[in-house]
């Protein structure tokens, strides 16, 4: 133990010090201990962060990774009306849009030409979708770009596809894998507690259904990410129970590649904007973000290794600080971002590789480019003397090159006002 860490631990309260020292000794952080740490502030919070940083060093090393990828949200039409979602539109909305398959393919090829190794494809659940929706889209993308990793279809979308195609969950996932699906995003998780889920998104995939999709994906050889969306109506107990559940799944399957805490972006979220829930909070505070990241490292680090901080949700400055609170990954370049942007996030839709490497180095860490499965593609020097000149680094106006959610909804509105029909999804 370093002298600095020992000093911070000695300054913490006796209860917090005991919990943190147990974690450093390799003992499991239980729900009771995590709840205690959820109230850490002042000296206790400093000790918590230093402990998480130490465990990060032991479990993941001093490299910080990122992936060059692109988000493609091919439709915002959705049968759901989740109270936290500002992205989705009804079938009748003037702002409802569909990207034709050809456009999804074009965006994929453009991303690949700019150095992307992954496309992340997710969308709303279109009410008039036909059987084969996800399989046809996947096959078109892989036929055009066979080397790209397709990270696609949330557990909610998988359940929807199963219903459309009339197949068993396992056979459907196996068919997607055979068609070229590389991994699933572990979104649709929000808080894995049905009482909370009913309040913020009645009718959405249940906790048991989410677990079934995730564990079945792992069983057929499809890795997934894992997430939490917090800072709305959930309690500290809800959050730590969520982490404990993810830990339990990981011990059983080993199929999670990473854990990604996602702050609730409140500005345009219906349940906050329209005050649909009287106790909804305007997202987590800065200290809540730091605490959850550090607690996640303590609870999940022995089984997960990779804990990601989201620059989209937190901004690059706080994301950089979270590298000292347990995180070892900065996520992706994205190029397009619609979900958080529609909810009011202000941190942009593209982060260039050069910008990511700069903040990693400034945090005293070593940048590496990875693929979706966290295999290192390129490791860079500490001083940056060997950094390449990359196409994405030359992009100064992402919206002009890649488009944006605001542009898509504006174009859809203009087309409908002229009487034109939206481009079909299939």
N, C-alpha and C positions, 0 to 999 in steps of 0.2 A: 504494500500500500504506500502511495506517495505521501510525502510530508504534507502537501496541500490538502489531499483528500482526508488524511487523518485529522488535520486541523478543522476542516469543515464539519466532519462528523462529530468532533468533540464540541462544536458550537451548537449542534442541533439539540432538540429536546431528547430526553432519555428514551421515550417511546419510539420516536422516529429513528434515532441512532441504532436502537436494537434491531429494528426491521431492516435497515439498510446494511448493517453489518452481517445479518443473516443472509441477505442476498449476495453479498460479496463472498461469503463462505460457500455459496453454491446451493443454499436452501431455497425451496420454492416459495415465491411470494403468493400467499393465499388471499382470499377475498377480504378478510378482515384487515390484513396488513395493507393491501392496496387501498382500502377505504380510508385508513389512517393517513396514508400519503396523499390522498385526494384533497386533503385539507391543508397541505403543506404550504407555508409562506415564510418569507424572511429567511432566517438561517436554515430552517428545515428544507425550504425549497432549494437553496443553494447546495445543501448536502445531497438532496435527491438528484439534482442534475449532475453533480460530480460523480455520484455513484453510477448513474446511467451511462455517463460518458466512459467511465472505467470499464464497465461491462461491455459496452459497444466495442471498445478497443480489444478486449479479450475475445469476443465472439465473432467480430466482423473485421477486425484490423483497422488500419488507418486510411484505407482507400474509400473514396466516395464515388459511387457510380451514377451514371445517367444513361438513358437510351434515346436514340434518335428515332422518333416516331411521329405519326400523324393521327389525330382523331378524325373520324368520319361519322357524323350523326346524320343518317340518311333520311330520316323523317322525324317531324315533331308531332305528327298525328298520333293520338293515344286514346285507348279505351279507358284508361285510368284518369283519375283526377286527384292525384296525391296533393295533400295540403302544403307540402314543402317544395313542390316542383313548379318552377316558373318557365320551364322549357316547353312542356307539352301544350298542344292545342287540340281542340275538338275538330271533328270532321268539317264542321260548318264555319270554322274560324277563317277570317280573311288572311290570317298569318300562318295558316297551315301549309307546310311545304313537303314535297317529296323530291329526293334526288333520284333520277333514273339510274339503273344499274350501270349504264355507260359512264355516268358522271362519277359514280363510286370508283369504277375502274380507272378513270382518268386521274382522279385524285390520288389513287394508290400509286400509279405509275409516276406521277409528278413527285410524290414523296420519295419514292425509290431513287429517282434521278438526283434528288437532293441529299442522298445518303441515308435515308430511313431504312431501318431493318424491320420495322413493325408498323402495322396499321391497327388502330383500335377502333372497332366498328360497334357502335351501340345506337339505339334509337328508341322512339316511342313504340307503342304497340298499335299499329294501324288497324282500325276496326274492320276494314274490308280486305284484309290480307288473305291471300290464297295459300293453299297447301304448297309446300316447297319454298316458301319465301326465303328462309335463311340459307337453306341448302343451295338454291339457285344463285343467290348473291355471293356466297362463299365460292362456289365453283367458278363463277365469272371472274372473281378477283384472282383466284389461284391460277386460272388458265392464262391470264394476262401477265401475272407476276408470280411465277411459281416459287421464287426464292424468298418472297416476303413472308414474315411471320404474321399470321392473322390472329390477333387477340380480340375476341369478339363474343358478343351475345351474353348479357347478364343472366343470372339465374331466372329472373322474371321473364326475359325473352325466351330462354330455353323452355320454360314451362308453357309459354304461349305457343311456341313452335311444336311442342309435343301435342298440344290440343289441336292445332291446325292439321298436322300430318297423321294424327291417329295412331301413333306408335308408342311403344314403351319408352320410358325415359332412358334406360340403358342403351337400347338399340338406336334411339335417335342420336344420342351423344356419340356412339360408336360410328354412326354414319357421318356425322359432322367431322369427326376426327379423320375418317378415311377420305373425306372430301378436301382435307387440308387445314382444318381448324387446328391452331397450335396451342391455344390456351383460352381460358375464360376469365373475364374480370369478375372479381368477387363483390361486385356492387349489388344493389337491391337489398343490402344488409341493414342499412340505417342503424337501428338498435334491435338486436335479436331478442326481443321481448314482445310477446303478442299484445300485451296491454298497451304498450307504447305505440306499437305498429298500428293498432286499431285507431288510436287517436290521430296520428299524423297521416295515415294512408289506409283507410278502411278498404278492404277488398284486395289489398296487395298480397303478394306471396307471403305465406306464413313463415314463422321461424323453422318449423319442422320441414316445410317444403324447401326452404333455402338450404337447409342442411342436407336434405336428400339430393338436391341437384349437385351441390358441391362435392359431397362424398362419392356420388356416382361418377361424376367427372373424374375425380381422382382415381377411382377404381378402373376406369377404362383408359387411363393414361393421359388425361388432360389436366395439366396443372392449372391452378387458379391463383389469383390474388385474394386478399381479404381486406375488408374495410370496416369502418365505423363512421357514421355521420352523427355528430354530437353538438351540443350547445343550443338545444331547442327546448324540449319539455322533459327530457330524460333526467334521471337522478345520477349521483355518483355511483350508487349501487348498481344501477342499470349498466353503466359503462364498464365497471370492473367485472360484472357477471358476463358481459359480452366478450371481454378479453379472455376470461376463463373458458368460455365455450369454444372460442377459436383455438385456444391452447389444447383443449381436449381433442378437437378434430385433428389438429396437426399431429398429435401423438399417435392417433389412430391411423392416419393416411399418409402423412408427410407430403401432402400435395400442394400446400400453400408456398408460393414463391416469396411472398412478402406480406407485410401488414402496412396499410395506408390509413392513418387517421384523417378524416375529412371534416373540417369545420363547417357547420351550418352557415350558409350565406343567406342572410335574412332579408335584405333590402327589398327584393321583388317577390319573395316567397309568399304565396297567398295566405298561409296561416299567420304570418306576421303582418303583412301589408293590410289585410282585411280583418286582423284581430279575430281570427276564427277560433283561436284557443287563448283564453285569458292569461295563461301562465307561460306563454311562449317567450323565449329569451331572444335577444338580438345577436345570436351566435355566442361562442365562448369568448371569455376575456383572454388577454394575452397570457396571463399566468395559468389559466385553465389549459390552454394549448400546450404550454411548456410542461405542465404536470402530466397531462395525458401521454405526451411523447415519452417522458422519462419512465412513467409507470409501465407503458407498453414494452419498453426495453427490458425492464426488470421482470415482467410477467412472461413475455413471449420470447425474449432473446435466446434462451437455451434451446428452443425448438424452431424458431423462425430464422434467426440470424439477420435477415434483411427487414429493416424498418424504414419506410419512406416518408419524407416530408413533402407536402404539396405546395409548390411555389404559387400555383393557381389560387389556392385558398388563402395562403398566409402572406403572399408576397415574397420576393426573393430575399429581402433583408431578414425577416423572421425565420424563413426557411434556413438561411445560413446559420442563425443562432441555434436552431434546433439540431444542427449537426454536432453541437456540444451538449446536447441533452438526450442522446441516444440514437439519433438517426444516422444511417450510413448510405442513404440513397436520395437523390434529388428528383427522381421521376424522369419525365420525358420532355422533349422539345415541343411536342403537341401540334404546332403549326395552326391547327384550328381548335377552338374551345367554345362550346355552346352551352353546356349545362350550367356551369358556374357563372358564365357571363350573363346568361339570361336572368339569373337570380340576383345579379348586381355586383359580382366580383369585378374588381378594377385592375387586375394585375396582368392583363393582356392575354394573347393566345399563342404567342411564340416566345420561347426562350432559346437563344442560339447556343450551340455547343461552346463557343468561346466565352459567353457570359456565364454559363454553368461552371466551366473550368476556372474562371476567374474567382468566383465566390468560394469554390472548393479550396483553391490554393490560399485565399485570404483567411480561410478558417484553419489553415495549418495542416491541410489534408492533401491526399494524392488523388487526382482525378483519373477515372477510368471510364471508357465507354463500354457498355455491356449490351447483351441482347436480352430478350424477354425472359429467358431462363436464368439470367444472372451469370452467364458465361462471359468472361472478359474478352472483348474484341480488340481493344487498344488500351494500353496503359501509357500515361503521359508523365513527363518529368516534373519535378517539383518547381523548376524555374520557368517552365513554359517555352524553353528555347526550341523544342522540337514540335511545337504545335503546328498542325497543317493549316492550310487555307482551305476552308470548306464552303460549299455553296450556300448553306444556310446562314453562315456568318455575314454574308453580303446582303441579306434581306433587311431592308430598312422600313418597309411598309407592308407588314404581314397581311393586312386586310386587302390591300390592292392586289397582292399576288394570290392569296389563298381564299379570299372572300371572308365573310363573317356571318354570325347568326342574325345580326341586325339586317344585313343585306338580304339574306334569304327570306326573312319574314316580310321585308319591304317589297321584294320582288313578287312574292306570293300575293300580297295585298293588292299590288298594282295590277297583276294579272287577273285577279278575281273581279276587281272593279271594272275591268275592260270586258268582262264576260268570258275570258279565256279559262279553260279548264287546267287544273294542275297537271303537271307531267305525271304519268302513272308510275307507280312504284315497281310494277312488273310489266 
